[in-house]
């Protein structure tokens, strides 16, 4: 279940691929490209990792 505050959302998703400008994540069986500029942080202590990203990009990409 995503954790949402005013500006950011934290989800658990697998990181499939990462480029200089974007991160491809697998979230609920769907592959989604997220711009690196919209990723606040990744906590790899969890499996799958916890990824914090801007709420607006999560809405735009259909995550929330």
N, C-alpha and C positions, 0 to 999 in steps of 0.2 A: 504494500500500500504506500503510495507516494506521501511524503511528508512535505507540506506546503506552508510557506510563510508569504509575506507580501511580495518579496522579490525573487526568491529562489525555491526550487523544489529538489528534494533528494529522493532518488530512486535507486533500486538495485538492478543492474543490467550488466550483461556480458559485453566486454569490449572486443569487437571482432577485428577491427583494423583501425589504425591511426595514421593520419598523414600530417603534414606540417600545418594544415588549415582546418582539418575536420576529424571527427571521431565517429566511426561506425559502431553503433551499439545494437545488441539484440535485446529487445524488451518485449516480453510476452510473445515470443515467436516472430516478431517483426523486426527487420533490419531498418534502422533509422540513422541518417547522417546528422550529426550535431556539430555546428561550427565550434572550434576550440575556443574562440573568443567568448562563447556563451557558457563554457564550463567553468564553474567556480572551483571545483576540486574533485579529486577521486580518492576514495579511501579503500585501498587494496587489502585492508585487513579483513574484509568480508568477501565471501564467495556467494554469488557474484559481487563484484565491487559496488560500493555506494558511490553514486555520481551525483554531484550537486550542480545544477544548471539553472539558468534564468527561467523564471516562471513563464515569461512570454514565449520563449522558444519551445518550451514544453507544450504550451497550448497550441502554438502554430504547427507543431509536429504531431499533434493528436495524442500526446502522452497523458495529458489531463484534459 
